[in-house]
Amino acid sequence: MSGEQYLAALRELDGVRNTQADAVSVRTGRRAELTATMDRLGQRLIEQRDGLNELAHATGLPTVPAHPRPSQPPADPMAEVAVASGEVDTAAVDLDQAWFLAHRPALLPRWRADERNGLIYGIAALISLIIQVLVLVNPAGTGFTDRLWGYLICLVLPLAAFGVGWLAIGTVSRPRLGGEEANPLVKLPRNPRLGMTICLSTWVVSCALGNFYL
């Protein structure tokens, strides 16, 4: 072997060694990055589990298992970690939503209080109006006393509907967390003016019908 061939072989060997060293450096960097990412995901999962357990304890629901189910080793660790990172982000959003809904009423939790209360008062007022119409179309008699009783019933029923709606709001609009029991300074919104307007409007209808049936 001539000197030039020997130098060329040394250069080729040196290039192979440099390539191997670069490959090892890349693998080491990826391994370190993968380890750091897994550590961050693990810490986030621990925090999410603690948050879920705290929420479950506050609402009386079962807690999260302490140890996850074992899984098979991933074929592509980087791809699996990327998927896991996305799932952890989704779980974080779901956890925030769970805390939000826990502080909201069970009935229509995403509705505003005035919308939900208006619906409750409206249902009570509708039942009241139906009863008023039944009283008007089936009068007990045609005398003055009968007319007076009919108007009194049509006046009392809207007030009763308001009271029923008020009590119903206190039952179905109370959140699991953060209600009056947790903080007495936080009052449950009941919208009494809205309720009186909705319920007493049925009396106007009954008065109009009374001109025909009483």
C-alpha positions in Angstrom: 0.0 0.0 0.0 1.4 3.3 -1.0 1.5 6.4 1.2 -1.3 8.1 -0.6 -3.6 5.0 -0.3 -2.8 4.8 3.3 -3.7 8.5 3.9 -6.9 8.0 1.9 -7.8 5.0 4.1 -7.1 7.1 7.2 -9.3 9.9 5.9 -12.1 7.4 5.1 -11.8 5.9 8.6 -11.8 9.3 10.2 -15.0 10.2 8.3 -16.7 7.0 9.4 -15.7 7.7 13.0 -17.0 11.3 12.7 -20.3 10.0 11.2 -20.7 7.5 14.0 -19.9 10.2 16.6 -22.5 12.5 15.1 -25.0 9.7 15.1 -24.3 9.0 18.8 -24.6 12.7 19.6 -27.9 12.9 17.8 -29.2 9.8 19.6 -28.0 11.1 22.9 -29.7 14.5 22.3 -33.0 12.8 21.3 -32.8 10.5 24.3 -32.3 13.5 26.6 -35.1 15.4 24.9 -37.4 12.4 25.1 -36.6 11.9 28.8 -37.2 15.6 29.6 -40.5 15.5 27.7 -41.6 12.3 29.5 -40.7 13.9 32.8 -42.8 17.0 32.0 -45.7 14.8 30.9 -45.4 12.7 34.0 -45.5 15.8 36.2 -48.5 17.2 34.4 -50.3 13.8 34.7 -49.6 13.8 38.5 -51.0 17.3 38.8 -54.1 16.4 36.7 -54.7 13.3 38.8 -54.4 15.4 42.0 -56.8 17.9 40.6 -59.3 15.2 39.6 -59.0 13.6 43.0 -59.7 16.9 44.7 -62.7 17.5 42.4 -63.9 14.0 43.0 -63.6 14.4 46.8 -65.4 17.7 46.7 -68.3 16.3 44.7 -68.5 12.9 46.2 -67.4 11.0 43.1 -64.9 8.0 42.9 -61.2 9.0 42.9 -58.8 8.2 40.1 -56.7 5.0 40.4 -53.3 5.6 41.7 -51.5 3.4 39.2 -52.3 3.4 35.5 -52.8 0.2 33.5 -49.6 -1.2 32.0 -49.1 -0.8 28.3 -46.9 -2.4 25.6 -43.5 -0.7 24.8 -44.0 1.8 22.0 -42.6 1.0 18.6 -41.8 4.6 17.9 -41.1 6.4 21.2 -41.0 9.9 19.6 -44.4 9.4 17.9 -45.9 7.9 21.0 -44.7 10.8 23.2 -46.1 13.3 20.6 -49.5 11.5 20.8 -49.3 11.4 24.6 -48.5 15.1 24.7 -51.6 15.9 22.7 -53.7 13.7 25.0 -52.4 15.4 28.1 -53.2 18.8 26.6 -56.8 17.6 25.9 -57.0 16.2 29.4 -56.0 19.5 30.8 -58.8 21.3 28.9 -61.3 18.6 30.1 -60.1 19.1 33.7 -60.7 22.9 33.4 -64.1 22.2 32.0 -64.9 19.8 34.9 -64.0 22.4 37.5 -66.1 25.0 35.6 -69.1 22.7 35.4 -68.7 21.7 39.1 -69.3 25.3 40.0 -72.4 25.6 37.7 -75.9 24.3 38.2 -76.7 20.8 37.0 -79.6 22.0 35.0 -78.4 23.7 31.8 -75.0 24.6 33.2 -73.8 26.6 30.2 -76.8 28.9 30.3 -76.8 32.3 32.0 -78.7 32.6 35.3 -81.4 34.9 33.9 -82.0 32.5 30.9 -82.3 29.4 33.2 -84.4 31.2 35.7 -86.6 32.6 32.9 -87.2 29.0 31.7 -88.1 27.8 35.2 -90.5 30.7 35.8 -91.9 30.2 32.3 -92.8 26.6 33.0 -94.4 27.4 36.3 -96.4 30.3 34.6 -97.5 28.0 31.8 -98.9 25.5 34.3 -100.6 28.3 36.1 -102.1 29.6 32.9 -103.5 26.2 32.0 -105.2 25.9 35.4 -106.6 29.4 35.0 -108.0 28.6 31.6 -109.6 25.5 33.1 -111.2 27.5 35.8 -112.5 30.1 33.3 -113.9 27.6 30.8 -115.5 25.5 33.6 -117.1 28.1 35.9 -118.8 27.0 39.1 -121.7 29.3 38.4 -122.8 32.6 36.8 -123.4 34.6 40.0 -121.3 37.5 41.4 -119.7 35.3 44.0 -118.7 32.8 41.3 -117.2 35.6 39.2 -115.3 36.9 42.2 -113.9 33.5 43.1 -112.8 33.0 39.5 -110.9 36.3 39.5 -109.3 35.5 42.9 -108.2 32.1 41.7 -106.7 33.6 38.6 -104.9 36.2 40.8 -103.6 33.7 43.3 -102.3 31.2 40.8 -99.7 33.5 39.2 -98.4 34.3 42.7 -98.3 30.6 43.5 -96.4 30.0 40.2 -93.9 32.6 41.2 -93.4 30.9 44.6 -93.0 27.5 43.0 -90.5 28.9 40.5 -88.5 30.6 43.3 -88.3 27.3 45.2 -87.5 25.3 42.1 -84.6 27.7 41.3 -83.2 27.1 44.8 -83.3 23.3 44.1 -82.2 22.8 40.5 -79.9 25.9 40.1 -77.7 25.2 43.0 -74.1 24.2 41.9 -72.2 21.3 43.4 -69.4 23.6 44.5 -69.3 27.2 45.4 -72.9 27.6 46.4 -74.4 29.2 49.5 -73.3 26.3 51.7 -69.7 26.8 50.7 -69.8 30.6 50.9 -72.8 32.3 52.6 -71.9 35.6 51.0 -72.6 34.1 47.6 -76.4 34.4 47.0 -78.1 32.3 44.4 -79.5 34.5 41.6 -83.3 34.1 41.4 -84.3 37.2 39.2 -87.5 38.0 41.2 -88.5 40.8 38.9 -88.3 38.6 35.9 -90.3 35.9 37.6 -93.0 38.3 38.7 -93.3 39.7 35.2 -93.6 36.3 33.6 -96.0 34.9 36.1 -98.3 37.9 36.5 -98.5 38.2 32.7 -100.7 35.1 32.8 -103.2 37.1 35.0 -103.6 39.6 32.1 -104.5 36.7 29.8 -106.9 35.3 32.3 -108.5 38.7 32.8 -109.0 39.0 29.0 -110.5 35.5 28.9 -112.7 36.3 31.9 -114.6 38.8 29.8 -115.9 35.9 27.7 -116.3 33.2 30.2 -117.3 34.9 33.5 
